[in-house]
Amino acid sequence: MHQLIFGSQHKNIKRMNKLKACLAIIIALESDNTKKKHRRRMWIKDWFKKRSSFAHDNLLQELSISAPADYENYLRMDHLTFLDLLQRVEPLIKKENTIMRDSIPASNRLSSTLRFLATGQSYEELKFVTAISPQSLGLIIMETCEALISVLKDYIKMPTTEDEWKAVANSFAEKWGFPHCLGAIDGKHIVIRKPAGSGSYYYNYKKSFSIVLMALVNADCEFLMVDVGANGRVSDGGVFMNSKFGHKLKEQKVTYTYG
């Protein structure tokens, strides 16, 4: 009887030991798999490290010397304007080098942003001409746009007095033959990805989702007013009347006497 009990206990102990061993193996395998999953991927692709060789800065340098018209077509401005703009925004977008890597130069940040604004290329496409990763481009472009707004906001100024409005009207009459014209206005649909839960709020007559950019310019094509953000389903008239200029008209704050 004692032998049977002892034998049964011995078998149970052996089973428990086997079970513990199996559990230990499973835990070890799971731990190894977890380490593999969390093993850091390549921090930066090798060709991004050679940005000085592959980025479009080299092309722009050549165009500024041998083909100024192509330079202007590429960035929508001439080289001197670019340098002036760079001088203004550089303090806001320049980054310091670190032990790990050199920072992306301010000139590259600005030219990449201008190329994005000029073409509307995706970050994935833009990475091949800038040698900057799409993830970095997303941060750089937003940061540079904020810097551009900060340094250029005073250049977009709507007339505030009757004399200033008369100067705009006189310029249109002299240069374009349009008397009593206070500005040329137009809007553009900026296509966006439909925001979650927005329904048809941003759906426009072109059968896409958009926000509207509307601008007013003087006879020299200089911006007097820019309004952006209205949902795409709103008509041009609705966008205009809800713009800063539209509100001034409704409140009779635009003073201009015909004659």
C-alpha positions as CSV (number, residue, x, y, z in Angstrom):
1,M,0.0,0.0,0.0
2,H,2.8,2.4,1.0
3,Q,4.6,1.5,-2.2
4,L,1.6,2.4,-4.3
5,I,1.2,5.8,-2.6
6,F,4.9,6.5,-2.9
7,G,4.8,5.5,-6.6
8,S,1.8,7.7,-7.3
9,Q,3.4,10.7,-5.5
10,H,6.7,10.2,-7.4
11,K,4.8,10.2,-10.8
12,N,3.0,13.4,-9.8
13,I,6.3,15.1,-8.9
14,K,7.7,14.0,-12.3
15,R,4.7,15.4,-14.1
16,M,5.0,18.7,-12.2
17,N,8.7,19.0,-13.0
18,K,7.9,18.3,-16.7
19,L,5.2,20.9,-16.6
20,K,7.5,23.5,-15.0
21,A,10.1,22.8,-17.6
22,C,7.6,23.2,-20.4
23,L,6.4,26.5,-18.9
24,A,10.0,27.7,-18.5
25,I,10.7,26.9,-22.2
26,I,7.5,28.7,-23.3
27,I,8.4,31.8,-21.2
28,A,11.9,31.9,-22.6
29,L,10.6,31.6,-26.2
30,E,8.1,34.4,-25.6
31,S,10.7,36.6,-24.0
32,D,13.0,36.0,-27.0
33,N,10.2,36.8,-29.5
34,T,9.4,40.0,-27.6
35,K,13.0,41.1,-27.7
36,K,13.0,40.5,-31.5
37,K,9.8,42.5,-31.9
38,H,11.2,45.4,-30.0
39,R,14.6,45.3,-31.5
40,R,15.2,48.7,-32.9
41,R,15.0,49.1,-36.6
42,M,17.6,51.0,-38.6
43,W,17.5,54.5,-37.2
44,I,18.1,56.1,-40.6
45,K,18.5,54.8,-44.1
46,D,22.0,54.9,-45.4
47,W,21.2,57.1,-48.4
48,F,19.6,59.7,-46.1
49,K,23.0,60.0,-44.4
50,K,24.4,61.1,-47.8
51,R,21.9,64.0,-48.0
52,S,24.7,66.5,-49.0
53,S,25.2,64.4,-52.2
54,F,21.6,63.5,-53.1
55,A,19.5,66.5,-52.0
56,H,18.2,69.1,-54.5
57,D,20.4,71.8,-52.9
58,N,23.1,70.9,-55.4
59,L,20.6,71.2,-58.3
60,L,19.4,74.5,-57.0
61,Q,22.9,75.8,-56.7
62,E,23.6,74.9,-60.4
63,L,20.2,76.4,-61.5
64,S,20.9,79.7,-59.7
65,I,24.0,80.1,-61.9
66,S,23.2,78.5,-65.2
67,A,19.4,78.5,-65.5
68,P,17.7,81.2,-63.3
69,A,14.4,80.7,-65.1
70,D,14.4,77.0,-64.2
71,Y,15.3,78.0,-60.6
72,E,12.3,80.3,-60.4
73,N,10.1,77.5,-61.9
74,Y,11.3,75.0,-59.3
75,L,10.7,77.2,-56.2
76,R,8.4,79.8,-57.7
77,M,10.8,82.6,-56.8
78,D,14.2,83.8,-57.9
79,H,17.5,83.1,-56.0
80,L,17.7,86.5,-54.4
81,T,14.2,86.3,-53.0
82,F,15.0,82.8,-51.6
83,L,18.1,84.2,-49.9
84,D,16.1,87.1,-48.4
85,L,13.4,84.7,-47.2
86,L,16.0,82.3,-45.8
87,Q,17.6,85.2,-43.8
88,R,14.2,86.0,-42.2
89,V,13.2,82.4,-41.3
90,E,16.5,80.9,-40.4
91,P,16.5,81.9,-36.8
92,L,13.2,80.2,-36.4
93,I,14.0,76.9,-38.2
94,K,17.7,76.4,-37.7
95,K,18.6,73.3,-35.6
96,E,21.9,72.5,-33.8
97,N,24.1,69.5,-34.7
98,T,24.2,66.7,-32.2
99,I,26.8,64.0,-31.4
100,M,24.5,61.4,-33.2
101,R,24.0,63.4,-36.4
102,D,24.2,66.7,-38.3
103,S,21.0,68.7,-38.4
104,I,19.2,69.4,-41.7
105,P,20.3,72.9,-42.8
106,A,17.8,75.7,-42.7
107,S,18.2,76.2,-46.5
108,N,17.2,72.6,-47.1
109,R,14.2,72.9,-44.8
110,L,13.0,76.1,-46.6
111,S,13.6,74.8,-50.1
112,S,11.8,71.5,-49.3
113,T,8.9,73.4,-47.9
114,L,8.7,75.7,-51.0
115,R,8.9,72.7,-53.3
116,F,6.0,71.1,-51.4
117,L,3.9,74.2,-51.6
118,A,4.7,74.6,-55.3
119,T,3.8,71.0,-56.3
120,G,1.7,69.5,-53.7
121,Q,3.8,66.3,-53.9
122,S,3.3,63.7,-51.1
123,Y,6.0,63.4,-48.5
124,E,6.8,59.9,-49.9
125,E,7.5,61.5,-53.4
126,L,9.3,64.5,-52.0
127,K,11.8,62.4,-50.1
128,F,13.5,61.4,-53.3
129,V,14.4,65.0,-54.3
130,T,15.2,66.2,-50.7
131,A,16.8,63.2,-49.2
132,I,14.7,63.7,-46.1
133,S,12.5,61.0,-44.7
134,P,8.7,61.4,-45.0
135,Q,8.4,61.5,-41.2
136,S,10.9,64.4,-40.9
137,L,9.3,66.2,-43.8
138,G,6.0,66.2,-42.1
139,L,7.5,68.0,-39.1
140,I,9.8,70.3,-41.1
141,I,7.2,71.6,-43.5
142,M,4.7,72.4,-40.7
143,E,7.4,74.1,-38.7
144,T,8.7,76.1,-41.7
145,C,5.2,77.2,-42.7
146,E,4.6,78.5,-39.2
147,A,7.8,80.4,-39.4
148,L,6.9,81.9,-42.8
149,I,3.5,83.1,-41.4
150,S,5.3,84.7,-38.5
151,V,7.8,86.6,-40.6
152,L,5.5,87.6,-43.5
153,K,2.2,88.3,-41.8
154,D,2.8,92.1,-41.9
155,Y,3.2,92.0,-45.7
156,I,-0.5,91.1,-46.2
157,K,-2.2,94.3,-45.2
158,M,-5.7,95.3,-46.1
159,P,-6.3,99.0,-46.7
160,T,-7.8,100.7,-43.7
161,T,-8.5,104.3,-44.9
162,E,-10.4,105.8,-47.8
163,D,-7.2,107.1,-49.3
164,E,-5.7,103.6,-49.3
165,W,-8.7,102.1,-51.0
166,K,-8.6,104.9,-53.6
167,A,-5.0,104.1,-54.3
168,V,-6.0,100.5,-55.0
169,A,-8.8,101.6,-57.3
170,N,-6.7,104.1,-59.2
171,S,-4.0,101.5,-59.8
172,F,-6.6,99.1,-61.3
173,A,-7.9,101.9,-63.5
174,E,-4.4,102.9,-64.7
175,K,-2.9,99.4,-65.2
176,W,-5.9,97.3,-66.2
177,G,-8.6,99.7,-67.3
178,F,-11.0,98.8,-64.5
179,P,-12.3,101.9,-62.7
180,H,-13.6,101.7,-59.1
181,C,-12.1,98.2,-58.6
182,L,-11.1,97.5,-55.0
183,G,-9.4,94.2,-55.7
184,A,-9.4,91.0,-57.8
185,I,-10.6,88.0,-55.8
186,D,-10.7,84.2,-56.4
187,G,-10.9,81.0,-54.5
188,K,-9.2,77.6,-54.7
189,H,-10.3,74.3,-53.3
190,I,-7.5,72.6,-51.3
191,V,-8.2,68.9,-51.5
192,I,-8.0,67.2,-48.1
193,R,-8.6,63.7,-46.7
194,K,-12.1,63.5,-45.3
195,P,-12.0,64.1,-41.5
196,A,-13.5,61.3,-39.5
197,G,-17.2,61.9,-38.7
198,S,-17.5,64.9,-40.9
199,G,-20.1,63.5,-43.3
200,S,-20.5,65.7,-46.3
201,Y,-19.4,68.9,-44.5
202,Y,-16.3,69.3,-46.7
203,Y,-17.7,67.7,-49.9
204,N,-17.6,70.1,-52.8
205,Y,-19.2,70.4,-56.3
206,K,-16.0,68.8,-57.8
207,K,-16.8,65.7,-55.9
208,S,-13.9,65.8,-53.5
209,F,-13.4,66.9,-49.9
210,S,-11.7,70.3,-49.5
211,I,-11.2,73.5,-47.6
212,V,-11.3,76.8,-49.5
213,L,-8.5,79.3,-49.9
214,M,-9.8,82.7,-51.0
215,A,-7.5,85.7,-51.7
216,L,-7.9,89.4,-52.6
217,V,-5.1,91.1,-54.6
218,N,-4.3,94.6,-55.8
219,A,-3.4,95.7,-59.3
220,D,0.2,94.5,-58.8
221,C,-1.0,91.0,-57.7
222,E,0.0,91.7,-54.1
223,F,-2.2,90.1,-51.5
224,L,-4.5,92.3,-49.5
225,M,-6.4,89.6,-47.8
226,V,-6.1,85.8,-47.5
227,D,-8.9,83.6,-46.0
228,V,-8.4,79.9,-45.6
229,G,-10.4,77.2,-43.8
230,A,-14.0,77.4,-45.0
231,N,-15.4,74.0,-45.7
232,G,-15.6,73.0,-49.4
233,R,-19.3,72.8,-49.7
234,V,-19.8,76.5,-49.1
235,S,-20.2,78.6,-52.3
236,D,-17.8,81.3,-53.4
237,G,-20.2,83.9,-52.3
238,G,-20.6,82.3,-48.9
239,V,-16.9,82.1,-48.4
240,F,-16.5,85.7,-49.5
241,M,-19.2,87.1,-47.2
242,N,-17.7,85.2,-44.2
243,S,-14.2,86.4,-44.9
244,K,-12.5,89.3,-43.2
245,F,-13.2,91.5,-46.2
246,G,-16.8,90.4,-46.4
247,H,-17.4,91.2,-42.7
248,K,-15.9,94.7,-43.3
249,L,-18.3,95.3,-46.2
250,K,-21.3,94.2,-44.2
251,E,-20.2,96.4,-41.3
252,Q,-19.6,99.2,-43.7
253,K,-16.0,99.6,-42.6
254,V,-14.7,99.7,-46.2
255,T,-14.9,103.4,-47.0
256,Y,-14.6,104.3,-50.6
257,T,-16.3,107.2,-52.4
258,Y,-17.0,106.8,-56.2
259,G,-16.0,109.6,-58.5
